[in-house]
Amino acid sequence: MSSFSEESFEKKLADLNNSQQSIQQLSLWLIHHRKHYQKIVSVWQKELYKTANSRKLTFLYLANDVVQNSRKKAPEFAKGFGHSLRKVLDHLSALKLDEKTIKSIGRLLQIWQERNILEPEVQKKLTAIWAKKSAEAKSTSKDKDDEPGTPPLPKKARKESSSSRSSKTESDDVSRSKNGHNTSLEDKPEFKKLLSHSPPPMSPPTGEAPEPEDLIQAIQDLENSASSDAVVREKIARLPPEVSEVGHLDKLQSAREGQQLMEKIKEATDLLHKYNDRLQQELTDRKKVSKMIVNFLAAQNDLLSKAEENLEMYRDKLDKLNAIRDDLNSHIQSLPDLTRLPDVTGGLAPLPSAGDLFMK
């Protein structure tokens, strides 16, 4: 990878587009240069202020990818971006953004909150800032709907209008595809699924509890899983754009170029298929480990409950024993001192000994 400098980062930000490949490629480059995280956050914030409103969401998606993929290797990114995001959201809340962008930013904040990406205090402030912006956007949208002088369309006209807008959108998508432009990242269904994904609730135990050594080993094995393979992820991020963009087909000038493109596409497809198989295996392993953790925690909770019951029982026994000891001490203290009792025998002769009784 190229060395880091503010100028090179500014150039990469200028070339950044809203495709998943472009965002992931720059994200990997930033994580590789994580020792410069303070300059990275500073330049990112400065360039976000300067860029057009239509590209500001792309900058946020870049920050999201960096923070989420560097939680283990470079947790300082979450702290740096967290402190910067408050000013960024203040800046964005003062702009006139479209409703789709406002919702996308709100969805990002919700994901960060669900996954505990940022510090709780920072997250609370960011959520409050954007909640106010969302409320203002809804209020403005409602005022426009209620604006007088525009009679409501008949039902049939509304359907035709909706149909025409849908047709226009589809034609625009086809046009963008033919011209080789990337589909917007937030419009991709797989990206929406990724953003809206939240971990499922823990299911009840379904088997025997594993041994601690087996559970530790299973968790350690996950550290070498496909999603942690930075080498393969970097290879995927560096795939040439012609293997994924339809627009490059129009640029082919000979059968030889077409054959070369087919070979590149085949290599990329093989790489992605193998990586997807590894991800599928990782998903299976993670489900298995999740069940092991559930069973282990259930067993530990049972042991804890039994230990607490035994502790309570022994505490009761100890309290009873202490009460008996106190009663016994009190009784002993109340007995008279035999050495101080007066002589009540009246000078009687002492009792005979055993030897006197049996000797005659």
SULPEVEN-V295097 format. One record per residue. N is the residue number from 1. SS is DSSP state (a for helix, b for strand, c for the rest). PHI is phi in degrees with one decimal (none if undefined). Layout:
# SULPEVEN-V295097
N/SS/PHI, N/SS/PHI
This chain:
# SULPEVEN-V295097
1/c/none, 2/c/-69.2, 3/c/-70.6, 4/c/-89.7, 5/c/-153.5, 6/a/-61.3, 7/a/-65.4, 8/a/-66.7, 9/a/-66.6, 10/a/-61.9, 11/a/-66.5, 12/a/-65.6, 13/a/-66.5, 14/a/-66.5, 15/a/-86.6, 16/c/-66.0, 17/c/-122.2, 18/c/-87.3, 19/c/-84.0, 20/a/-62.9, 21/a/-64.2, 22/a/-63.8, 23/a/-67.0, 24/a/-66.5, 25/a/-64.4, 26/a/-69.3, 27/a/-61.7, 28/a/-62.9, 29/a/-64.0, 30/a/-68.3, 31/a/-65.4, 32/a/-62.8, 33/c/-102.3, 34/a/-64.5, 35/a/-67.3, 36/a/-101.1, 37/a/-59.4, 38/a/-65.9, 39/a/-66.4, 40/a/-60.7, 41/a/-63.8, 42/a/-64.5, 43/a/-66.7, 44/a/-58.0, 45/a/-66.0, 46/a/-63.1, 47/a/-71.4, 48/a/-64.1, 49/a/-60.8, 50/a/-83.9, 51/c/-74.2, 52/c/-67.3, 53/a/-58.4, 54/a/-70.3, 55/a/-105.3, 56/a/-65.7, 57/a/-64.5, 58/a/-61.6, 59/a/-62.9, 60/a/-67.1, 61/a/-63.9, 62/a/-63.8, 63/a/-60.0, 64/a/-61.8, 65/a/-65.9, 66/a/-63.9, 67/a/-65.2, 68/a/-70.9, 69/a/-91.8, 70/c/-122.5, 71/c/-62.7, 72/c/-89.2, 73/c/-76.3, 74/c/-142.0, 75/c/-63.8, 76/a/-65.7, 77/a/-63.3, 78/a/-61.3, 79/a/-68.7, 80/a/-65.4, 81/a/-67.2, 82/a/-60.6, 83/a/-68.7, 84/a/-79.0, 85/a/-66.4, 86/a/-63.5, 87/a/-67.1, 88/a/-63.8, 89/a/-68.7, 90/a/-60.0, 91/a/-64.7, 92/a/-68.5, 93/a/-67.8, 94/c/-85.5, 95/c/-91.4, 96/c/-96.1, 97/c/-98.0, 98/c/-75.4, 99/a/-61.8, 100/a/-65.0, 101/a/-66.0, 102/a/-61.1, 103/a/-66.6, 104/a/-63.7, 105/a/-65.6, 106/a/-61.6, 107/a/-68.1, 108/a/-60.8, 109/a/-62.0, 110/a/-65.4, 111/a/-65.2, 112/a/-60.9, 113/a/-69.6, 114/a/-64.7, 115/c/-99.9, 116/c/53.7, 117/c/-72.5, 118/c/-105.3, 119/c/-64.5, 120/a/-55.2, 121/a/-66.5, 122/a/-64.9, 123/a/-60.6, 124/a/-62.4, 125/a/-67.5, 126/a/-63.6, 127/a/-62.6, 128/a/-65.0, 129/a/-62.1, 130/a/-79.0, 131/a/-62.9, 132/a/-65.8, 133/a/-64.5, 134/a/-63.8, 135/a/-63.8, 136/a/-64.3, 137/a/-64.8, 138/a/-65.2, 139/a/-63.4, 140/a/-65.0, 141/a/-63.7, 142/a/-68.5, 143/a/-63.6, 144/a/-67.1, 145/a/-66.0, 146/c/-89.2, 147/c/-63.0, 148/c/-73.1, 149/c/93.3, 150/c/-119.0, 151/c/-65.5, 152/c/-65.3, 153/c/-73.1, 154/c/-61.7, 155/a/-56.8, 156/a/-65.3, 157/a/-65.7, 158/a/-62.5, 159/a/-63.1, 160/a/-65.0, 161/a/-63.0, 162/a/-62.5, 163/a/-65.0, 164/a/-65.9, 165/a/-64.4, 166/a/-63.3, 167/a/-64.0, 168/a/-63.6, 169/a/-63.0, 170/a/-63.9, 171/a/-65.6, 172/a/-63.8, 173/a/-62.2, 174/a/-64.2, 175/a/-61.1, 176/a/-62.5, 177/a/-64.6, 178/a/-67.7, 179/c/-78.6, 180/c/86.9, 181/c/-80.6, 182/c/-74.9, 183/c/-68.1, 184/c/-57.6, 185/a/-61.3, 186/a/-73.2, 187/a/-85.1, 188/c/-75.1, 189/a/-62.8, 190/a/-68.5, 191/a/-72.8, 192/a/-60.9, 193/a/-64.5, 194/a/-65.7, 195/a/-67.3, 196/a/-84.9, 197/c/-70.9, 198/c/-135.8, 199/c/-61.9, 200/c/-69.4, 201/c/-66.8, 202/c/-68.8, 203/c/-86.3, 204/c/-68.5, 205/c/-60.7, 206/c/-125.9, 207/c/-166.5, 208/c/-73.5, 209/c/-73.9, 210/c/-77.2, 211/c/-71.4, 212/a/-56.0, 213/a/-64.3, 214/a/-66.9, 215/a/-65.7, 216/a/-61.3, 217/a/-64.3, 218/a/-64.6, 219/a/-68.4, 220/a/-65.5, 221/a/-64.0, 222/a/-68.0, 223/c/-66.9, 224/c/-102.6, 225/c/-79.0, 226/a/-63.8, 227/a/-66.4, 228/a/-95.9, 229/c/-82.6, 230/a/-67.6, 231/a/-65.0, 232/a/-68.0, 233/a/-62.0, 234/a/-69.3, 235/a/-61.7, 236/a/-66.1, 237/a/-65.8, 238/c/-92.7, 239/c/-59.9, 240/c/-63.0, 241/a/-63.7, 242/a/-67.3, 243/a/-80.0, 244/c/-122.7, 245/c/-107.9, 246/a/-66.3, 247/a/-61.3, 248/a/-71.2, 249/a/-64.4, 250/a/-70.6, 251/a/-90.1, 252/c/-66.6, 253/c/-116.7, 254/c/-154.0, 255/a/-66.8, 256/a/-65.3, 257/a/-63.0, 258/a/-64.8, 259/a/-65.4, 260/a/-63.0, 261/a/-64.9, 262/a/-61.4, 263/a/-65.3, 264/a/-63.2, 265/a/-64.7, 266/a/-63.7, 267/a/-61.7, 268/a/-64.0, 269/a/-64.6, 270/a/-61.1, 271/a/-61.3, 272/a/-68.9, 273/a/-63.0, 274/a/-63.5, 275/a/-67.0, 276/a/-65.5, 277/a/-62.4, 278/a/-65.3, 279/a/-65.1, 280/a/-64.5, 281/a/-65.3, 282/a/-62.4, 283/a/-61.1, 284/a/-62.5, 285/a/-64.0, 286/a/-66.4, 287/a/-63.4, 288/a/-63.5, 289/a/-64.9, 290/a/-60.9, 291/a/-65.4, 292/a/-61.1, 293/a/-65.4, 294/a/-60.7, 295/a/-65.4, 296/a/-64.5, 297/a/-65.5, 298/a/-63.2, 299/a/-64.4, 300/a/-65.3, 301/a/-66.2, 302/a/-63.4, 303/a/-62.2, 304/a/-64.2, 305/a/-62.8, 306/a/-64.8, 307/a/-63.6, 308/a/-67.2, 309/a/-63.6, 310/a/-62.9, 311/a/-62.5, 312/a/-65.2, 313/a/-63.1, 314/a/-68.1, 315/a/-65.4, 316/a/-62.6, 317/a/-63.6, 318/a/-65.2, 319/a/-62.7, 320/a/-64.4, 321/a/-63.1, 322/a/-64.0, 323/a/-65.5, 324/a/-63.5, 325/a/-63.2, 326/a/-64.4, 327/a/-62.6, 328/a/-64.3, 329/a/-62.7, 330/a/-64.6, 331/a/-66.2, 332/a/-62.6, 333/a/-65.0, 334/a/-83.5, 335/c/-72.0, 336/c/-74.3, 337/c/-84.8, 338/a/-63.2, 339/a/-70.5, 340/a/-102.3, 341/c/-72.3, 342/c/-70.8, 343/c/-76.5, 344/c/-106.2, 345/c/-81.6, 346/c/68.9, 347/c/75.2, 348/c/-67.4, 349/c/-68.3, 350/c/-68.1, 351/c/-65.9, 352/c/-67.1, 353/c/-82.4, 354/a/-63.3, 355/a/-68.1, 356/a/-65.4, 357/a/-69.0, 358/a/-103.8, 359/c/-110.7, 360/c/-134.5
